[in-house]
Amino acid sequence: IAGVLVALARQAPVVLIVEALHSASDGTLAALEFLAGRAAHHRLLISGSAQVADRERIQSILGASTASAARVVEPREFDLAGVTAYLQAHHSTLDPQRLLALTNGSPLYLAELVRHGQAFADDEDAVPLPESLRAAVLARLASVPTDVLDVLQLGAVFGDKFTLDEVAGLGQMRVEDCASLLQSALRAQLLISHRSTFGFSNTILREVLY
């Protein structure tokens, strides 16, 4: 494969896009490291997508030289002004403040809700989710370890916010074990924390988990 790509790059610039690197095997990542070494000397650009939680594993396999040469781009969440501008560009009459509260500015979740023209119920807890959006969230959660998911589902029982003691008590877990799992969820950007309180990164995630 490297030989074919290099041969093509001698004729014209080549872009190789690899999606879902977090699902790639160690062998696939090692092969990508080899290819990246060749790309440095040719008109070959390699672009890959991965979940934040798996960044350390991916970078360790790719090696220090490859990881240091790579440019990491993390999609930024929209603020209220960004959500408003997005709605205007797509001629949507949905409430930007409500959308921001639901999605926390996630471009993926925002795009799906706008694409389906989803109307919101008056009940703040009733979030009518398009099946495509629910499927996207479930796909995101598919790579999350089972014990971390269990803790997140316990947290969802308490609503948008909960404490370590509440989740540990409900799950009859050791506080130390529960804290470790919540830290894993924080690193995966599934949770946010403020002092002693945890919350879900957005309402839609909590809705799917619950």
matplotlib code that plots the C-alpha trace (Angstrom):
import matplotlib.pyplot as plt

x = [0.0, 2.8, 4.4, 1.2, 0.6, 4.1, 4.0, 0.7, 2.3, 5.1, 2.5, 0.2, -0.6, -2.4, -4.7, -5.4, -8.3, -8.7, -11.8, -12.4, -8.7, -10.0, -11.4, -8.2, -6.1, -2.6, -1.3, -3.2, -1.8, 1.7, 1.2, 0.0, 3.2, 5.3, 3.3, 3.6, 7.4, 7.2, 4.7, 7.2, 9.3, 6.4, 3.3, 1.2, -1.1, -2.6, -5.7, -7.4, -10.3, -10.4, -12.2, -10.4, -10.4, -8.1, -5.6, -2.9, -3.1, -3.0, -0.1, 1.9, 1.6, 2.3, 5.5, 7.1, 8.4, 5.1, 3.0, 5.2, 4.9, 1.1, -1.2, -4.1, -7.3, -10.2, -13.6, -14.8, -18.3, -20.5, -21.4, -24.7, -23.6, -22.3, -25.6, -27.6, -25.5, -25.8, -29.6, -29.7, -27.6, -30.0, -33.1, -34.2, -36.7, -35.6, -34.7, -30.9, -30.8, -32.8, -30.6, -27.4, -28.8, -29.6, -26.4, -23.9, -22.9, -22.0, -21.8, -23.0, -26.0, -26.9, -26.8, -29.0, -31.7, -31.7, -31.7, -34.8, -36.4, -37.1, -39.6, -39.2, -41.8, -42.6, -41.3, -37.6, -36.9, -38.7, -36.2, -37.6, -34.5, -34.3, -33.4, -30.3, -29.1, -29.8, -27.8, -24.9, -24.8, -25.0, -22.2, -20.1, -20.8, -20.0, -16.3, -16.8, -15.9, -19.0, -18.1, -17.8, -21.2, -22.8, -21.6, -22.9, -26.3, -26.4, -25.6, -28.4, -30.9, -30.1, -30.7, -28.2, -26.0, -24.9, -22.1, -19.6, -21.3, -24.7, -23.5, -21.4, -24.2, -26.8, -24.4, -23.2, -19.6, -16.4, -16.0, -12.4, -13.6, -16.4, -14.1, -11.7, -14.6, -15.9, -12.4, -12.4, -15.7, -14.2, -11.2, -13.6, -15.4, -18.6, -18.8, -17.9, -17.2, -17.5, -16.1, -17.7, -20.5, -20.5, -22.7, -23.2, -21.5, -24.9, -28.6, -28.9, -26.2, -28.0, -31.3, -29.8, -28.1, -31.3]
y = [0.0, 2.4, 1.8, 2.5, 5.7, 6.9, 6.2, 8.2, 11.1, 11.3, 12.2, 14.5, 15.3, 12.6, 12.8, 9.6, 9.9, 7.3, 7.5, 6.1, 5.4, 4.6, 1.4, 0.5, -2.4, -1.9, -3.5, -1.0, 1.9, 0.5, 0.3, 3.8, 4.9, 3.2, 5.0, 8.4, 8.0, 7.7, 10.6, 13.0, 12.8, 12.9, 14.9, 12.7, 14.0, 11.6, 12.7, 10.6, 11.0, 9.5, 9.9, 12.0, 9.2, 7.1, 9.8, 8.4, 4.9, 6.0, 8.4, 5.7, 3.3, 5.8, 6.7, 9.9, 11.1, 10.6, 12.0, 15.1, 15.8, 15.4, 18.3, 17.6, 19.5, 19.3, 20.5, 23.4, 23.6, 26.5, 29.3, 31.0, 33.3, 30.3, 28.4, 31.5, 32.0, 28.3, 28.5, 31.6, 30.0, 27.0, 29.2, 27.5, 29.0, 26.8, 28.5, 29.0, 29.1, 25.9, 24.2, 25.4, 24.0, 20.6, 20.2, 22.2, 23.5, 20.1, 20.6, 17.0, 17.1, 20.6, 19.6, 16.6, 18.5, 21.2, 18.8, 17.1, 20.5, 19.1, 21.0, 20.9, 20.2, 22.6, 20.1, 20.8, 17.1, 15.8, 15.8, 14.3, 12.9, 11.9, 8.2, 9.3, 11.4, 8.6, 6.2, 8.7, 8.9, 5.2, 4.7, 7.2, 5.2, 1.8, 2.2, 3.2, 0.4, -1.3, -0.3, 3.4, 3.2, 1.6, 4.5, 7.0, 5.4, 5.6, 9.3, 9.8, 8.7, 11.9, 14.2, 16.6, 16.8, 14.4, 13.8, 11.0, 9.9, 9.7, 7.5, 5.3, 4.9, 4.0, 1.5, 0.2, 0.8, 1.7, 5.5, 5.0, 2.7, 5.0, 8.0, 6.2, 5.4, 9.0, 10.3, 8.0, 9.6, 13.0, 12.2, 11.0, 14.3, 12.6, 14.5, 17.9, 18.7, 21.7, 21.4, 18.3, 18.0, 16.1, 16.8, 15.4, 17.1, 17.7, 16.9, 14.7, 12.3, 12.1, 11.4, 8.5, 7.0, 7.3]
z = [0.0, 0.9, -2.5, -4.4, -2.4, -2.9, -6.6, -6.8, -4.8, -7.3, -9.9, -7.9, -4.2, -2.4, 0.7, 2.7, 5.1, 7.8, 10.0, 13.5, 14.5, 18.0, 16.5, 14.7, 15.9, 17.1, 13.9, 11.8, 13.7, 13.4, 9.6, 9.7, 11.5, 8.8, 6.1, 8.0, 7.8, 4.1, 3.8, 5.2, 2.0, -0.5, -1.3, 0.9, 3.6, 6.1, 7.9, 10.6, 13.1, 16.6, 19.9, 22.4, 25.0, 22.9, 22.0, 24.4, 23.0, 19.5, 20.0, 21.9, 19.0, 16.4, 18.1, 19.4, 16.0, 14.2, 17.0, 17.3, 13.6, 13.6, 14.0, 16.4, 15.6, 18.1, 16.9, 19.0, 20.4, 19.4, 21.8, 21.7, 18.9, 16.9, 17.4, 16.3, 13.2, 12.3, 12.6, 10.5, 7.8, 7.7, 7.9, 11.1, 13.5, 16.4, 19.7, 19.9, 23.6, 24.0, 21.4, 23.2, 26.5, 24.8, 22.8, 24.7, 21.3, 19.8, 16.0, 15.4, 17.7, 16.5, 12.9, 13.4, 15.3, 12.7, 9.8, 11.2, 12.1, 15.5, 17.6, 21.4, 24.0, 26.7, 29.2, 29.7, 30.4, 27.3, 24.5, 21.2, 19.5, 15.9, 15.5, 13.5, 16.4, 19.0, 16.8, 16.6, 20.4, 20.8, 18.3, 20.4, 23.5, 21.9, 22.6, 26.2, 28.7, 30.2, 33.8, 32.8, 31.1, 34.2, 36.3, 33.7, 33.7, 37.5, 37.3, 34.7, 37.3, 39.3, 36.4, 34.8, 37.9, 40.6, 43.1, 43.6, 46.9, 45.2, 42.4, 44.6, 47.1, 44.4, 42.8, 46.1, 45.0, 46.8, 46.5, 45.2, 42.4, 41.4, 41.4, 39.0, 36.6, 36.7, 35.9, 32.8, 31.7, 32.3, 30.1, 27.4, 27.6, 28.5, 31.8, 33.1, 36.7, 38.9, 42.4, 43.9, 41.3, 38.0, 35.0, 31.5, 28.7, 27.2, 27.9, 24.8, 26.1, 29.5, 27.7, 25.7, 28.8, 30.8]

ax = plt.figure().add_subplot(projection="3d")
ax.plot(x, y, z, "-o")
ax.set_aspect("equal")
plt.show()
